[in-house]
């Protein structure tokens, strides 16, 4: 499993990244998490709004910070 947080370093992007790490730690999951800040790499996913959460190549949230509960449910459902 691979999780990517796409964003140019804005506050909301950092929030999503931190939430993902927090959830993984709470659930004792060892999953690779990448923070993608390069604009060309972000555009390659076909998204224009950030933050965007990508799990195993699937775009799941874009342009918003999901609640911790929703984010946790989404990650756990894909483990």
N, CA, C and O atoms as a GROMACS GRO file, in nm:
protein
  316
    1UNK      N    1   0.085  -0.118   0.000
    1UNK     CA    2   0.000   0.000   0.000
    1UNK      C    3   0.089   0.124   0.000
    1UNK      O    4   0.193   0.127   0.066
    2UNK      N    5   0.047   0.224  -0.074
    2UNK     CA    6   0.121   0.349  -0.082
    2UNK      C    7   0.022   0.465  -0.071
    2UNK      O    8  -0.080   0.467  -0.139
    3UNK      N    9   0.055   0.559   0.014
    3UNK     CA   10  -0.028   0.678   0.032
    3UNK      C   11   0.054   0.799  -0.011
    3UNK      O   12   0.170   0.813   0.026
    4UNK      N   13  -0.011   0.885  -0.089
    4UNK     CA   14   0.054   1.010  -0.131
    4UNK      C   15  -0.037   1.126  -0.093
    4UNK      O   16  -0.158   1.121  -0.113
    5UNK      N   17   0.024   1.229  -0.039
    5UNK     CA   18  -0.047   1.353  -0.012
    5UNK      C   19   0.010   1.455  -0.110
    5UNK      O   20   0.127   1.491  -0.102
    6UNK      N   21  -0.074   1.501  -0.201
    6UNK     CA   22  -0.032   1.598  -0.302
    6UNK      C   23  -0.064   1.738  -0.252
    6UNK      O   24  -0.177   1.766  -0.212
    7UNK      N   25   0.034   1.824  -0.257
    7UNK     CA   26   0.012   1.962  -0.215
    7UNK      C   27   0.141   2.040  -0.219
    7UNK      O   28   0.250   1.984  -0.206
    8UNK      N   29   0.128   2.169  -0.236
    8UNK     CA   30   0.244   2.254  -0.254
    8UNK      C   31   0.303   2.306  -0.124
    8UNK      O   32   0.383   2.400  -0.125
    9UNK      N   33   0.265   2.246  -0.013
    9UNK     CA   34   0.320   2.288   0.116
    9UNK      C   35   0.230   2.383   0.192
    9UNK      O   36   0.274   2.447   0.288
   10UNK      N   37   0.105   2.392   0.152
   10UNK     CA   38   0.012   2.480   0.223
   10UNK      C   39  -0.027   2.418   0.358
   10UNK      O   40   0.000   2.302   0.385
   11UNK      N   41  -0.090   2.498   0.440
   11UNK     CA   42  -0.130   2.454   0.574
   11UNK      C   43  -0.223   2.332   0.568
   11UNK      O   44  -0.206   2.238   0.645
   12UNK      N   45  -0.320   2.335   0.479
   12UNK     CA   46  -0.414   2.223   0.467
   12UNK      C   47  -0.345   2.095   0.420
   12UNK      O   48  -0.378   1.986   0.465
   13UNK      N   49  -0.249   2.110   0.332
   13UNK     CA   50  -0.173   1.994   0.283
   13UNK      C   51  -0.094   1.931   0.398
   13UNK      O   52  -0.090   1.809   0.412
   14UNK      N   53  -0.032   2.015   0.478
   14UNK     CA   54   0.042   1.966   0.594
   14UNK      C   55  -0.052   1.899   0.693
   14UNK      O   56  -0.015   1.799   0.755
   15UNK      N   57  -0.173   1.953   0.708
   15UNK     CA   58  -0.272   1.894   0.799
   15UNK      C   59  -0.306   1.752   0.757
   15UNK      O   60  -0.309   1.661   0.840
   16UNK      N   61  -0.333   1.732   0.629
   16UNK     CA   62  -0.368   1.598   0.579
   16UNK      C   63  -0.252   1.502   0.600
   16UNK      O   64  -0.271   1.390   0.646
   17UNK      N   65  -0.132   1.546   0.568
   17UNK     CA   66  -0.013   1.462   0.585
   17UNK      C   67   0.003   1.422   0.732
   17UNK      O   68   0.026   1.305   0.762
   18UNK      N   69  -0.009   1.519   0.821
   18UNK     CA   70   0.004   1.491   0.964
   18UNK      C   71  -0.105   1.397   1.014
   18UNK      O   72  -0.078   1.309   1.096
   19UNK      N   73  -0.228   1.416   0.966
   19UNK     CA   74  -0.338   1.327   1.005
   19UNK      C   75  -0.312   1.183   0.961
   19UNK      O   76  -0.336   1.089   1.036
   20UNK      N   77  -0.263   1.168   0.840
   20UNK     CA   78  -0.232   1.034   0.789
   20UNK      C   79  -0.128   0.967   0.878
   20UNK      O   80  -0.144   0.852   0.917
   21UNK      N   81  -0.021   1.039   0.909
   21UNK     CA   82   0.084   0.983   0.994
   21UNK      C   83   0.031   0.948   1.132
   21UNK      O   84   0.066   0.844   1.189
   22UNK      N   85  -0.054   1.033   1.186
   22UNK     CA   86  -0.114   1.010   1.318
   22UNK      C   87  -0.199   0.884   1.318
   22UNK      O   88  -0.190   0.803   1.410
   23UNK      N   89  -0.280   0.867   1.216
   23UNK     CA   90  -0.366   0.749   1.204
   23UNK      C   91  -0.282   0.622   1.191
   23UNK      O   92  -0.310   0.522   1.257
   24UNK      N   93  -0.180   0.627   1.108
   24UNK     CA   94  -0.095   0.509   1.090
   24UNK      C   95  -0.027   0.471   1.220
   24UNK      O   96  -0.013   0.352   1.251
   25UNK      N   97   0.016   0.569   1.296
   25UNK     CA   98   0.080   0.541   1.424
   25UNK      C   99  -0.021   0.482   1.523
   25UNK      O  100   0.010   0.384   1.592
   26UNK      N  101  -0.139   0.539   1.531
   26UNK     CA  102  -0.243   0.489   1.621
   26UNK      C  103  -0.281   0.345   1.589
   26UNK      O  104  -0.306   0.265   1.680
   27UNK      N  105  -0.286   0.313   1.462
   27UNK     CA  106  -0.328   0.180   1.417
   27UNK      C  107  -0.209   0.085   1.401
   27UNK      O  108  -0.225  -0.029   1.357
   28UNK      N  109  -0.091   0.131   1.435
   28UNK     CA  110   0.034   0.056   1.420
   28UNK      C  111   0.047  -0.007   1.281
   28UNK      O  112   0.074  -0.126   1.266
   29UNK      N  113   0.026   0.076   1.181
   29UNK     CA  114   0.038   0.033   1.041
   29UNK      C  115   0.168   0.088   0.984
   29UNK      O  116   0.201   0.205   1.002
   30UNK      N  117   0.240   0.002   0.914
   30UNK     CA  118   0.362   0.044   0.847
   30UNK      C  119   0.330   0.057   0.698
   30UNK      O  120   0.330  -0.040   0.624
   31UNK      N  121   0.305   0.180   0.658
   31UNK     CA  122   0.267   0.208   0.520
   31UNK      C  123   0.350   0.327   0.473
   31UNK      O  124   0.368   0.424   0.546
   32UNK      N  125   0.398   0.318   0.351
   32UNK     CA  126   0.477   0.427   0.295
   32UNK      C  127   0.387   0.547   0.267
   32UNK      O  128   0.283   0.534   0.203
   33UNK      N  129   0.429   0.663   0.315
   33UNK     CA  130   0.355   0.787   0.291
   33UNK      C  131   0.450   0.886   0.226
   33UNK      O  132   0.557   0.916   0.279
   34UNK      N  133   0.410   0.935   0.110
   34UNK     CA  134   0.491   1.031   0.037
   34UNK      C  135   0.419   1.166   0.034
   34UNK      O  136   0.298   1.173   0.013
   35UNK      N  137   0.495   1.270   0.053
   35UNK     CA  138   0.442   1.406   0.041
   35UNK      C  139   0.492   1.460  -0.092
   35UNK      O  140   0.612   1.482  -0.109
   36UNK      N  141   0.402   1.480  -0.185
   36UNK     CA  142   0.438   1.524  -0.319
   36UNK      C  143   0.411   1.674  -0.330
   36UNK      O  144   0.296   1.717  -0.329
   37UNK      N  145   0.518   1.753  -0.341
   37UNK     CA  146   0.504   1.898  -0.346
   37UNK      C  147   0.542   1.958  -0.482
   37UNK      O  148   0.520   2.076  -0.506
   38UNK      N  149   0.599   1.877  -0.568
   38UNK     CA  150   0.639   1.923  -0.700
   38UNK      C  151   0.516   1.944  -0.788
   38UNK      O  152   0.438   1.851  -0.809
   39UNK      N  153   0.498   2.065  -0.838
   39UNK     CA  154   0.379   2.101  -0.915
   39UNK      C  155   0.360   2.013  -1.038
   39UNK      O  156   0.247   1.974  -1.069
   40UNK      N  157   0.467   1.981  -1.109
   40UNK     CA  158   0.455   1.895  -1.228
   40UNK      C  159   0.403   1.756  -1.190
   40UNK      O  160   0.321   1.698  -1.261
   41UNK      N  161   0.451   1.703  -1.079
   41UNK     CA  162   0.406   1.572  -1.033
   41UNK      C  163   0.260   1.575  -0.991
   41UNK      O  164   0.185   1.480  -1.016
   42UNK      N  165   0.218   1.685  -0.929
   42UNK     CA  166   0.078   1.698  -0.888
   42UNK      C  167  -0.012   1.705  -1.010
   42UNK      O  168  -0.114   1.636  -1.016
   43UNK      N  169   0.025   1.788  -1.106
   43UNK     CA  170  -0.054   1.803  -1.229
   43UNK      C  171  -0.062   1.671  -1.306
   43UNK      O  172  -0.161   1.645  -1.373
   44UNK      N  173   0.041   1.589  -1.296
   44UNK     CA  174   0.042   1.459  -1.365
   44UNK      C  175  -0.071   1.369  -1.316
   44UNK      O  176  -0.114   1.278  -1.387
   45UNK      N  177  -0.119   1.393  -1.196
   45UNK     CA  178  -0.233   1.317  -1.144
   45UNK      C  179  -0.366   1.372  -1.197
   45UNK      O  180  -0.471   1.312  -1.174
   46UNK      N  181  -0.361   1.482  -1.267
   46UNK     CA  182  -0.482   1.540  -1.326
   46UNK      C  183  -0.565   1.619  -1.226
   46UNK      O  184  -0.684   1.640  -1.247
   47UNK      N  185  -0.503   1.662  -1.117
   47UNK     CA  186  -0.576   1.741  -1.018
   47UNK      C  187  -0.526   1.885  -1.020
   47UNK      O  188  -0.409   1.912  -1.047
   48UNK      N  189  -0.617   1.975  -0.991
   48UNK     CA  190  -0.581   2.115  -0.989
   48UNK      C  191  -0.603   2.177  -0.851
   48UNK      O  192  -0.568   2.293  -0.829
   49UNK      N  193  -0.660   2.100  -0.759
   49UNK     CA  194  -0.682   2.152  -0.625
   49UNK      C  195  -0.615   2.061  -0.523
   49UNK      O  196  -0.614   1.939  -0.537
   50UNK      N  197  -0.560   2.124  -0.421
   50UNK     CA  198  -0.492   2.049  -0.317
   50UNK      C  199  -0.548   2.093  -0.182
   50UNK      O  200  -0.606   2.201  -0.173
   51UNK      N  201  -0.533   2.013  -0.081
   51UNK     CA  202  -0.462   1.886  -0.077
   51UNK      C  203  -0.540   1.776  -0.147
   51UNK      O  204  -0.663   1.780  -0.155
   52UNK      N  205  -0.466   1.678  -0.197
   52UNK     CA  206  -0.524   1.561  -0.260
   52UNK      C  207  -0.462   1.439  -0.196
   52UNK      O  208  -0.340   1.431  -0.179
   53UNK      N  209  -0.547   1.343  -0.161
   53UNK     CA  210  -0.500   1.218  -0.103
   53UNK      C  211  -0.513   1.108  -0.208
   53UNK      O  212  -0.620   1.088  -0.266
   54UNK      N  213  -0.403   1.037  -0.229
   54UNK     CA  214  -0.400   0.928  -0.326
   54UNK      C  215  -0.355   0.801  -0.254
   54UNK      O  216  -0.250   0.799  -0.190
   55UNK      N  217  -0.436   0.696  -0.264
   55UNK     CA  218  -0.399   0.568  -0.206
   55UNK      C  219  -0.395   0.465  -0.318
   55UNK      O  220  -0.494   0.443  -0.388
   56UNK      N  221  -0.279   0.402  -0.334
   56UNK     CA  222  -0.258   0.302  -0.439
   56UNK      C  223  -0.301   0.354  -0.576
   56UNK      O  224  -0.362   0.282  -0.655
   57UNK      N  225  -0.269   0.480  -0.603
   57UNK     CA  226  -0.298   0.539  -0.734
   57UNK      C  227  -0.439   0.592  -0.750
   57UNK      O  228  -0.470   0.653  -0.852
   58UNK      N  229  -0.526   0.571  -0.651
   58UNK     CA  230  -0.665   0.616  -0.658
   58UNK      C  231  -0.680   0.749  -0.584
   58UNK      O  232  -0.644   0.760  -0.466
   59UNK      N  233  -0.733   0.849  -0.652
   59UNK     CA  234  -0.758   0.980  -0.591
   59UNK      C  235  -0.883   0.969  -0.506
   59UNK      O  236  -0.990   0.934  -0.556
   60UNK      N  237  -0.869   0.999  -0.377
   60UNK     CA  238  -0.980   0.981  -0.285
   60UNK      C  239  -1.037   1.111  -0.229
   60UNK      O  240  -1.159   1.124  -0.217
   61UNK      N  241  -0.954   1.205  -0.196
   61UNK     CA  242  -0.999   1.335  -0.147
   61UNK      C  243  -0.919   1.441  -0.221
   61UNK      O  244  -0.798   1.428  -0.238
   62UNK      N  245  -0.988   1.546  -0.264
   62UNK     CA  246  -0.912   1.655  -0.324
   62UNK      C  247  -0.977   1.788  -0.290
   62UNK      O  248  -1.099   1.803  -0.290
   63UNK      N  249  -0.890   1.884  -0.261
   63UNK     CA  250  -0.935   2.018  -0.232
   63UNK      C  251  -0.991   2.041  -0.093
   63UNK      O  252  -1.049   2.146  -0.066
   64UNK      N  253  -0.976   1.942  -0.004
   64UNK     CA  254  -1.029   1.960   0.131
   64UNK      C  255  -0.951   1.874   0.230
   64UNK      O  256  -0.878   1.782   0.194
   65UNK      N  257  -0.970   1.907   0.356
   65UNK     CA  258  -0.912   1.827   0.464
   65UNK      C  259  -1.026   1.741   0.518
   65UNK      O  260  -1.120   1.792   0.580
   66UNK      N  261  -1.018   1.609   0.496
   66UNK     CA  262  -1.125   1.522   0.548
   66UNK      C  263  -1.116   1.514   0.701
   66UNK      O  264  -1.010   1.539   0.759
   67UNK      N  265  -1.226   1.478   0.763
   67UNK     CA  266  -1.222   1.459   0.908
   67UNK      C  267  -1.130   1.340   0.939
   67UNK      O  268  -1.109   1.253   0.855
   68UNK      N  269  -1.078   1.339   1.058
   68UNK     CA  270  -0.990   1.229   1.097
   68UNK      C  271  -1.066   1.096   1.089
   68UNK      O  272  -1.010   0.995   1.046
   69UNK      N  273  -1.191   1.097   1.131
   69UNK     CA  274  -1.273   0.975   1.129
   69UNK      C  275  -1.288   0.923   0.986
   69UNK      O  276  -1.268   0.804   0.961
   70UNK      N  277  -1.322   1.011   0.893
   70UNK     CA  278  -1.341   0.971   0.753
   70UNK      C  279  -1.210   0.923   0.692
   70UNK      O  280  -1.207   0.825   0.618
   71UNK      N  281  -1.102   0.992   0.722
   71UNK     CA  282  -0.971   0.955   0.672
   71UNK      C  283  -0.930   0.817   0.724
   71UNK      O  284  -0.879   0.734   0.650
   72UNK      N  285  -0.953   0.795   0.852
   72UNK     CA  286  -0.920   0.667   0.914
   72UNK      C  287  -1.001   0.554   0.850
   72UNK      O  288  -0.945   0.449   0.818
   73UNK      N  289  -1.130   0.575   0.832
   73UNK     CA  290  -1.216   0.475   0.768
   73UNK      C  291  -1.166   0.442   0.627
   73UNK      O  292  -1.164   0.326   0.586
   74UNK      N  293  -1.127   0.544   0.554
   74UNK     CA  294  -1.080   0.528   0.417
   74UNK      C  295  -0.950   0.445   0.413
   74UNK      O  296  -0.935   0.356   0.330
   75UNK      N  297  -0.859   0.476   0.501
   75UNK     CA  298  -0.731   0.403   0.505
   75UNK      C  299  -0.753   0.260   0.548
   75UNK      O  300  -0.703   0.168   0.483
   76UNK      N  301  -0.827   0.238   0.655
   76UNK     CA  302  -0.852   0.103   0.708
   76UNK      C  303  -0.923   0.016   0.605
   76UNK      O  304  -0.895  -0.103   0.596
   77UNK      N  305  -1.014   0.073   0.529
   77UNK     CA  306  -1.088  -0.003   0.428
   77UNK      C  307  -0.998  -0.053   0.316
   77UNK      O  308  -1.034  -0.146   0.244
   78UNK      N  309  -0.881   0.008   0.301
   78UNK     CA  310  -0.792  -0.029   0.191
   78UNK      C  311  -0.669  -0.108   0.236
   78UNK      O  312  -0.583  -0.141   0.154
   79UNK      N  313  -0.661  -0.138   0.365
   79UNK     CA  314  -0.546  -0.214   0.416
   79UNK      C  315  -0.565  -0.361   0.382
   79UNK      O  316  -0.481  -0.443   0.415
   0.00000   0.00000   0.00000
